[in-house]
Amino acid sequence: MSAVKQFTYRIKLQTVTPVSIGSDKGDSLSPYADYVFSDNSRQLLYLRQPAVEAAVMQAGALDDYIAGIRESMDNNRSAFDLKQFLTGRLKGNLPDLVLQTVEQHGMQAGQRVPVSPMVKNAGQLFIPGSSIKGALRTAMLYDWLVNTADGLENLKESAKQTETCLDIREQIFKLKKGPDRYEQYVKRQIRELEQKARSSERSIFDEEKLFGGLREGPDARFIRVSDTAALRQPWEVHALRRIRIVPGQGKSSIPQVLEAIPPGTSFEFEVSALEGFRHQALHYWLTGSFETVFKNLNTFSKACIENEIFELEDALDSAEPLAFEREVNQLLEFYRGLLEKVDAGHVFLRLGFGKTVSDNSLILALLNGLETSDAWHSFRAAFHKIRRRDAFFPVTRALTHQGIPMGWVELKSF
């Protein structure tokens, strides 16, 4: 029996903006137990927990320490100051208690906010192959739906299923608002319709149409993505704030804080494609040409970027002033620059935290792959309750302190 032929693509990944892929291990880092600010507030000092515990026990301050943490958990305005407790009450030498120093961007001095950790490999930076493969799968599906005859037929079927689901949702809405909504027979009708809606949802953008089902052995198994090589270098902490691209009041000033890989960080990984694809639309993986493969995949990133530019320009054209006009202009400048690079042949993906619904789904296929935008509007109404056809969605964007979005990476062959 002849060996299965394999095509291996060695790829360099470089972060364009901070990238954060959340860890499913452990809780957020607490400002009352896990970190304190440096004296100049530009860094966070992650604490060495065994050393802190030893200092607490040596000072006979366990009850005070527990009371301070408990008070902080029950009251966000707690007066408990961990740094003051360590250097004052415990008379500790702070450097002896510090495990790691991390640069922070956007947090105000002394701000007490939990920090969401990102995935790491034994404390080293890396990007899981599963995250990369998930982004590649979405890009592959989008390219198939909008650029092939077979995909277009499936996209039309998805449009029909979207209309069906919207009709079911409308029935549910009317029953829930009707005069008999508390009657048992109406509640039973609602449950049956909701089950029908969930079944309809599962048939929209059916990935098995391209990749095959589990019984047949999905074609996706013929594409294998390695984790990136781990890097022993510092990560950063970013305080993100949400802006609105529609007129109205600003969002809360309390930021979402998370660990992230700094921009400009380079990783290496491999994508292997094995002969065996049943679907002709996936055979471009067997060319051995990085340019051929990722030209197809970049179709999706370009669609996301162009859609974001359209939304931001539309927001600026609004007759009403925007509370975040400066930030929207800055974000628009970023995406225009990214689009220029895409048109020049650069390849981008978006990973991890910060993606909008357009970056993380196939909704743009309904907008760009069909002759009208009716199915796109129906999808928004059915799944996101956006009934006005001219309404923005989503209306918020998460930005770093420098005003840039999260998660963009560039791919190159080497």
Secondary structure as the mmCIF struct_conf table of DSSP 4:
data_model
#
loop_
_struct_conf.conf_type_id
_struct_conf.id
_struct_conf.beg_label_comp_id
_struct_conf.beg_label_asym_id
_struct_conf.beg_label_seq_id
_struct_conf.end_label_comp_id
_struct_conf.end_label_asym_id
_struct_conf.end_label_seq_id
HELX_LH_PP_P HELX_LH_PP_P1 SER A 2 LYS A 5
STRN STRN1 GLN A 6 THR A 15
BEND BEND1 VAL A 16 THR A 17
STRN STRN2 VAL A 19 VAL A 19
STRN STRN3 GLY A 22 GLY A 22
BEND BEND2 ASP A 24 GLY A 26
HELX_LH_PP_P HELX_LH_PP_P2 SER A 28 SER A 28
STRN STRN4 LEU A 29 LEU A 29
HELX_LH_PP_P HELX_LH_PP_P3 SER A 30 SER A 30
TURN_TY1_P TURN_TY1_P1 PRO A 31 ASP A 34
STRN STRN5 TYR A 35 PHE A 37
TURN_TY1_P TURN_TY1_P2 ASP A 39 ASN A 40
BEND BEND3 SER A 41 ARG A 42
STRN STRN6 GLN A 43 LEU A 47
HELX_RH_AL_P HELX_RH_AL_P1 GLN A 49 GLN A 58
TURN_TY1_P TURN_TY1_P3 ALA A 59 GLY A 60
HELX_RH_AL_P HELX_RH_AL_P2 LEU A 62 ASP A 74
TURN_TY1_P TURN_TY1_P4 ASN A 76 ARG A 77
HELX_RH_AL_P HELX_RH_AL_P3 LEU A 82 GLN A 84
HELX_RH_PI_P HELX_RH_PI_P1 PHE A 85 ARG A 89
BEND BEND4 LEU A 90 LEU A 90
HELX_RH_AL_P HELX_RH_AL_P4 LEU A 94 LEU A 97
STRN STRN7 VAL A 98 HIS A 105
BEND BEND5 GLY A 106 GLY A 106
HELX_LH_PP_P HELX_LH_PP_P4 MET A 107 GLN A 108
TURN_TY1_P TURN_TY1_P5 ALA A 109 GLY A 110
STRN STRN8 VAL A 115 SER A 116
STRN STRN9 MET A 118 MET A 118
STRN STRN10 ASN A 121 ASN A 121
TURN_TY1_P TURN_TY1_P6 ALA A 122 GLY A 123
STRN STRN11 GLN A 124 LEU A 125
HELX_RH_AL_P HELX_RH_AL_P5 GLY A 129 ASN A 147
BEND BEND6 THR A 148 THR A 148
HELX_RH_AL_P HELX_RH_AL_P6 ALA A 149 LYS A 177
BEND BEND7 GLY A 178 GLY A 178
TURN_TY1_P TURN_TY1_P7 PRO A 179 TYR A 182
BEND BEND8 GLU A 183 GLU A 183
HELX_RH_AL_P HELX_RH_AL_P7 GLN A 184 SER A 203
TURN_TY1_P TURN_TY1_P8 ILE A 204 PHE A 205
TURN_TY1_P TURN_TY1_P9 GLU A 207 GLU A 207
HELX_RH_AL_P HELX_RH_AL_P8 GLU A 208 PHE A 211
TURN_TY1_P TURN_TY1_P10 LEU A 214 GLU A 216
HELX_RH_3T_P HELX_RH_3T_P1 ASP A 219 PHE A 222
STRN STRN12 ILE A 223 VAL A 225
HELX_LH_PP_P HELX_LH_PP_P5 SER A 226 ALA A 230
STRN STRN13 LEU A 231 LEU A 231
BEND BEND9 GLN A 233 GLN A 233
STRN STRN14 GLU A 236 ARG A 244
BEND BEND10 ILE A 245 GLY A 248
HELX_LH_PP_P HELX_LH_PP_P6 GLN A 249 SER A 252
BEND BEND11 SER A 253 SER A 253
HELX_LH_PP_P HELX_LH_PP_P7 ILE A 254 PRO A 255
STRN STRN15 GLN A 256 ALA A 260
STRN STRN16 ILE A 261 ILE A 261
HELX_LH_PP_P HELX_LH_PP_P8 PRO A 262 PRO A 262
TURN_TY1_P TURN_TY1_P11 PRO A 263 GLY A 264
STRN STRN17 SER A 266 LEU A 274
BEND BEND12 GLU A 275 GLU A 275
BEND BEND13 HIS A 279 HIS A 279
HELX_RH_3T_P HELX_RH_3T_P2 GLN A 280 THR A 287
HELX_RH_AL_P HELX_RH_AL_P9 PHE A 290 LEU A 316
TURN_TY1_P TURN_TY1_P12 ASP A 317 ASP A 317
BEND BEND14 ALA A 319 GLU A 320
HELX_LH_PP_P HELX_LH_PP_P9 PRO A 321 LEU A 322
TURN_TY1_P TURN_TY1_P13 ALA A 323 PHE A 324
HELX_RH_AL_P HELX_RH_AL_P10 GLU A 325 ASP A 343
TURN_TY1_P TURN_TY1_P14 ALA A 344 GLY A 345
STRN STRN18 VAL A 347 ARG A 350
BEND BEND15 GLY A 352 GLY A 352
TURN_TY1_P TURN_TY1_P15 PHE A 353 GLY A 354
TURN_TY1_P TURN_TY1_P16 VAL A 357 ASP A 359
BEND BEND16 ASN A 360 LEU A 362
HELX_RH_AL_P HELX_RH_AL_P11 ILE A 363 ASN A 368
BEND BEND17 GLY A 369 SER A 373
HELX_RH_AL_P HELX_RH_AL_P12 ASP A 374 HIS A 384
BEND BEND18 ARG A 388 ARG A 388
TURN_TY1_P TURN_TY1_P17 ARG A 389 ASP A 390
BEND BEND19 PHE A 393 PRO A 394
STRN STRN19 THR A 396 LEU A 399
TURN_TY1_P TURN_TY1_P18 HIS A 401 GLN A 402
BEND BEND20 GLY A 403 GLY A 403
BEND BEND21 MET A 406 MET A 406
STRN STRN20 TRP A 408 SER A 413
#
